[in-house]
Amino acid sequence: MNIPDDALIPLPKLTDYLLVLKEQDDKSQFLAQAGFTLANPEALISAIRQLTQQTVATLQKSNQYGSYYQVEGILKGPNRQVIGVVTIWLQRADGQVQFVTLKPRKERPNVS
């Protein structure tokens, strides 16, 4: 499946969670390596959308909330650094697809 262009990426998911320093499960420092910060959440949204346009989503599981898909690849940040990520998406029962989370990919990105 391809993640549709109208998939929801809630801004608070970025500005209240992913880009905020946390004591546990912090992702802000990882994202900052590529230049993604609270000052530029739109850059992260744009990079995530670019990833989903280039990569097919893989079904991971389904439950009462819908079907969960994974898109794995690299994000190129505002500072031109690249980071390997795994993004998780939910296709709800009503058909709408929404961003759930992002985490670092375990292995280093292969960039040629």
TACORDA-V597022 format. One record per pair of residues at least 24 apart in sequence whose C-alpha atoms are under 8 Angstrom apart, sorted by the first residue. I is the first residue (numbers start at 1). J is the second residue. If there is no record, write none. Layout:
[[I,J] [I,J]]
This chain:
[[1,56] [1,57] [1,58] [1,59] [2,52] [2,53] [2,55] [2,56] [2,57] [3,52] [3,53] [3,56] [3,57] [3,97] [4,97] [5,49] [5,53] [6,97] [7,96] [7,97] [7,98] [7,99] [8,96] [8,97] [8,98] [8,99] [9,45] [9,98] [9,99] [10,99] [11,41] [13,101] [14,41] [15,41] [18,102] [27,103] [27,104] [30,104] [31,83] [33,81] [33,83] [34,76] [34,77] [34,78] [34,79] [34,80] [34,81] [34,82] [34,83] [35,77] [35,78] [35,79] [35,80] [35,81] [36,77] [36,78] [43,77] [43,78] [44,77] [47,75] [47,76] [47,77] [48,75] [51,75] [65,92] [65,93] [66,90] [66,91] [66,92] [66,93] [67,91] [67,92] [72,105] [73,105] [73,109] [74,109] [82,109] [83,108] [83,109] [84,108] [84,109]]
